[in-house]
Amino acid sequence: MALTGKKRKRRLEQLPGTGKKSGWNWIDVQQSEFETAAVTLFVNFPILELPVNLIYDILSRLPLKSICCCRLVCKAFLDLLAQPYFAQLHLAKTSLTTVSLALQKNIFQQGLLCFHLLDIDEVSKGAPCSTACHHDICRARSPSHPCRSLTTQNADFYFSAREAVIVGSCNGLLCLYYALQNAYVILNPILGEYVVSGCLPSSTPAYTYMNHSGFGFCPGTRQYKIVRFMCVTYVVGSLVFTPETEVMVEIHTLGSTSWRKIYNVPCPKIQGSFDPLLNGCFHWITTSCNPSDLICSLDLEKECFKHLPTPRHFSQSYVNKISWITVGILGGCLCLCYVYEDNLFEAWVMKDYGVKESWTKDFSITINFYSGLRLEHLNRPIKFLSNGDLWLVSDNSVVSYSPRAGTFKDFKVLEPWVTEVVVHIPSFISLKHALQGNNLEVKYLGRARPAKISVM
């Protein structure tokens, strides 16, 4: 019997699980989520004849825009790319090759978030704007020294000016805080999904928000949590006192209805962290002058805090000469960046987490060695990339520093109305799969660009 022109139905193999010897057990996903899942597809493309794990591997290596186009090809591709397994696989690979700059802009009475997609290799291989002997990071831009052009993602949206601030980014999800509504918004700019989580009023004595929050993922419980710092407020007549010695942390698990409190937490220093999440712990620099109390971490699973040891040379006299210090992540290790005696920028990494003897100096920058380089150019780092380059905001531009070559590259000029810059790793993690519980409604951005988030 002739079957010419007929479509052939084929059930794809079960999605690969982490317990199988299929080469995918390095992805931290729950085995039961994928071993019991099966997708029935009508095959119109030869690629769908391949084993399903190979299809996922191929698709996860495509550029971000190509994946977005594949989602529009047919329902078969959309079903494949909507699976949590693909989102985890893609995130593990794209974090090594692709980053996005999230820029917050306040223009008159309107605010705007825009995203610029960059290829890590292209940025690293670009022509440097300085050498070890001739560096003028403050020079005027000219046609002979243009900054790199960036590709803008179609994920911009409006918000009211000075109403929202960027809290942080984790696994492709962006966290925003709306001060007037006292609410947090978790957003995936790629999928256009977002949820709104409100804050509960603090009990007496009254606590004041310290304009410091954190957003992260707990691997042990597979939950996303929001951390915010509150300071006790005393009112005596017309005077208001907010002593830094009485700080409380409120922790909220997305999908739940409660905010848990931890009292007597070390006070965070302003701009004391720029990439704070490691090993399921949130890190920050405290306002303490004691070297042993300088670094603090909050375990998101156990919801308790502790102090981490500083490098051996951090004596009291040495710490007193540090004019600026912050904590981040470099190569999967905790990293301290600081400026000593207003002339030496150093980056130290803790090779073995929690072990004082494992602190090792990764690189240093002698500020006077570079023509035109000043202290204020180095005090706003935003991210260490997977290749070891340091990105920082300097003089209304985003600058990349390569410790290997000892060179700076100026690749993005910031408009004067840009108020915040965050490095964001784009992903296809859906909030419908990431959040636990039924207490949050997943909303969607409109098709119009820029779109608007509804917090109410």
ChimeraX attribute file (.defattr): number of C-alpha atoms within 10 A of each C-alpha:
attribute: neighborCount
match mode: 1-to-1
recipient: residues
	/A:1	3
	/A:2	5
	/A:3	7
	/A:4	6
	/A:5	6
	/A:6	7
	/A:7	10
	/A:8	10
	/A:9	11
	/A:10	13
	/A:11	12
	/A:12	17
	/A:13	15
	/A:14	15
	/A:15	22
	/A:16	23
	/A:17	23
	/A:18	21
	/A:19	15
	/A:20	11
	/A:21	9
	/A:22	10
	/A:23	12
	/A:24	16
	/A:25	14
	/A:26	10
	/A:27	14
	/A:28	14
	/A:29	19
	/A:30	13
	/A:31	16
	/A:32	11
	/A:33	15
	/A:34	17
	/A:35	16
	/A:36	11
	/A:37	13
	/A:38	13
	/A:39	15
	/A:40	12
	/A:41	17
	/A:42	15
	/A:43	16
	/A:44	13
	/A:45	9
	/A:46	7
	/A:47	12
	/A:48	17
	/A:49	13
	/A:50	12
	/A:51	13
	/A:52	18
	/A:53	18
	/A:54	12
	/A:55	15
	/A:56	21
	/A:57	15
	/A:58	11
	/A:59	19
	/A:60	21
	/A:61	15
	/A:62	14
	/A:63	13
	/A:64	20
	/A:65	12
	/A:66	11
	/A:67	17
	/A:68	16
	/A:69	11
	/A:70	18
	/A:71	16
	/A:72	11
	/A:73	10
	/A:74	11
	/A:75	13
	/A:76	19
	/A:77	18
	/A:78	16
	/A:79	13
	/A:80	21
	/A:81	21
	/A:82	14
	/A:83	20
	/A:84	19
	/A:85	24
	/A:86	22
	/A:87	20
	/A:88	18
	/A:89	22
	/A:90	23
	/A:91	20
	/A:92	17
	/A:93	13
	/A:94	20
	/A:95	18
	/A:96	15
	/A:97	18
	/A:98	21
	/A:99	20
	/A:100	22
	/A:101	21
	/A:102	21
	/A:103	21
	/A:104	23
	/A:105	23
	/A:106	20
	/A:107	14
	/A:108	10
	/A:109	9
	/A:110	13
	/A:111	20
	/A:112	20
	/A:113	23
	/A:114	19
	/A:115	25
	/A:116	20
	/A:117	19
	/A:118	17
	/A:119	16
	/A:120	19
	/A:121	12
	/A:122	12
	/A:123	17
	/A:124	16
	/A:125	9
	/A:126	12
	/A:127	15
	/A:128	20
	/A:129	20
	/A:130	18
	/A:131	15
	/A:132	13
	/A:133	11
	/A:134	13
	/A:135	18
	/A:136	16
	/A:137	21
	/A:138	16
	/A:139	11
	/A:140	8
	/A:141	11
	/A:142	8
	/A:143	6
	/A:144	6
	/A:145	13
	/A:146	14
	/A:147	17
	/A:148	15
	/A:149	11
	/A:150	16
	/A:151	12
	/A:152	14
	/A:153	16
	/A:154	14
	/A:155	20
	/A:156	20
	/A:157	19
	/A:158	18
	/A:159	22
	/A:160	16
	/A:161	16
	/A:162	17
	/A:163	16
	/A:164	22
	/A:165	18
	/A:166	22
	/A:167	21
	/A:168	23
	/A:169	24
	/A:170	17
	/A:171	20
	/A:172	22
	/A:173	27
	/A:174	22
	/A:175	24
	/A:176	20
	/A:177	22
	/A:178	19
	/A:179	14
	/A:180	9
	/A:181	13
	/A:182	16
	/A:183	17
	/A:184	22
	/A:185	21
	/A:186	24
	/A:187	25
	/A:188	24
	/A:189	24
	/A:190	19
	/A:191	17
	/A:192	17
	/A:193	19
	/A:194	25
	/A:195	23
	/A:196	22
	/A:197	22
	/A:198	18
	/A:199	14
	/A:200	12
	/A:201	10
	/A:202	14
	/A:203	7
	/A:204	8
	/A:205	10
	/A:206	13
	/A:207	19
	/A:208	16
	/A:209	18
	/A:210	18
	/A:211	13
	/A:212	14
	/A:213	20
	/A:214	21
	/A:215	23
	/A:216	23
	/A:217	23
	/A:218	20
	/A:219	15
	/A:220	11
	/A:221	11
	/A:222	16
	/A:223	17
	/A:224	22
	/A:225	19
	/A:226	22
	/A:227	22
	/A:228	19
	/A:229	23
	/A:230	26
	/A:231	23
	/A:232	19
	/A:233	19
	/A:234	15
	/A:235	11
	/A:236	8
	/A:237	6
	/A:238	5
	/A:239	7
	/A:240	10
	/A:241	11
	/A:242	16
	/A:243	12
	/A:244	18
	/A:245	14
	/A:246	16
	/A:247	23
	/A:248	23
	/A:249	22
	/A:250	20
	/A:251	21
	/A:252	20
	/A:253	21
	/A:254	22
	/A:255	19
	/A:256	15
	/A:257	15
	/A:258	14
	/A:259	18
	/A:260	11
	/A:261	16
	/A:262	14
	/A:263	12
	/A:264	12
	/A:265	21
	/A:266	26
	/A:267	23
	/A:268	22
	/A:269	16
	/A:270	14
	/A:271	16
	/A:272	20
	/A:273	24
	/A:274	21
	/A:275	26
	/A:276	22
	/A:277	26
	/A:278	19
	/A:279	15
	/A:280	19
	/A:281	21
	/A:282	22
	/A:283	29
	/A:284	27
	/A:285	24
	/A:286	22
	/A:287	17
	/A:288	15
	/A:289	11
	/A:290	14
	/A:291	21
	/A:292	16
	/A:293	17
	/A:294	22
	/A:295	24
	/A:296	21
	/A:297	20
	/A:298	20
	/A:299	17
	/A:300	26
	/A:301	16
	/A:302	12
	/A:303	14
	/A:304	12
	/A:305	17
	/A:306	13
	/A:307	18
	/A:308	18
	/A:309	19
	/A:310	22
	/A:311	20
	/A:312	12
	/A:313	11
	/A:314	16
	/A:315	13
	/A:316	12
	/A:317	10
	/A:318	12
	/A:319	17
	/A:320	14
	/A:321	12
	/A:322	16
	/A:323	14
	/A:324	19
	/A:325	21
	/A:326	26
	/A:327	24
	/A:328	25
	/A:329	22
	/A:330	24
	/A:331	13
	/A:332	15
	/A:333	17
	/A:334	23
	/A:335	24
	/A:336	24
	/A:337	23
	/A:338	21
	/A:339	23
	/A:340	18
	/A:341	13
	/A:342	17
	/A:343	15
	/A:344	16
	/A:345	21
	/A:346	17
	/A:347	20
	/A:348	22
	/A:349	24
	/A:350	24
	/A:351	18
	/A:352	12
	/A:353	16
	/A:354	14
	/A:355	13
	/A:356	15
	/A:357	13
	/A:358	16
	/A:359	23
	/A:360	15
	/A:361	14
	/A:362	15
	/A:363	15
	/A:364	16
	/A:365	18
	/A:366	14
	/A:367	18
	/A:368	13
	/A:369	14
	/A:370	18
	/A:371	16
	/A:372	14
	/A:373	17
	/A:374	17
	/A:375	15
	/A:376	12
	/A:377	18
	/A:378	21
	/A:379	20
	/A:380	17
	/A:381	24
	/A:382	18
	/A:383	20
	/A:384	22
	/A:385	21
	/A:386	15
	/A:387	16
	/A:388	15
	/A:389	20
	/A:390	18
	/A:391	22
	/A:392	23
	/A:393	23
	/A:394	22
	/A:395	15
	/A:396	16
	/A:397	18
	/A:398	21
	/A:399	22
	/A:400	26
	/A:401	21
	/A:402	17
	/A:403	16
	/A:404	10
	/A:405	11
	/A:406	15
	/A:407	19
	/A:408	23
	/A:409	23
	/A:410	27
	/A:411	20
	/A:412	19
	/A:413	18
	/A:414	18
	/A:415	11
	/A:416	11
	/A:417	13
	/A:418	16
	/A:419	16
	/A:420	15
	/A:421	20
	/A:422	23
	/A:423	21
	/A:424	24
	/A:425	22
	/A:426	27
	/A:427	24
	/A:428	25
	/A:429	24
	/A:430	22
	/A:431	21
	/A:432	17
	/A:433	9
	/A:434	15
	/A:435	20
	/A:436	16
	/A:437	11
	/A:438	12
	/A:439	12
	/A:440	18
	/A:441	13
	/A:442	16
	/A:443	16
	/A:444	18
	/A:445	20
	/A:446	13
	/A:447	10
	/A:448	10
	/A:449	12
	/A:450	17
	/A:451	18
	/A:452	17
	/A:453	19
	/A:454	13
	/A:455	16
	/A:456	7
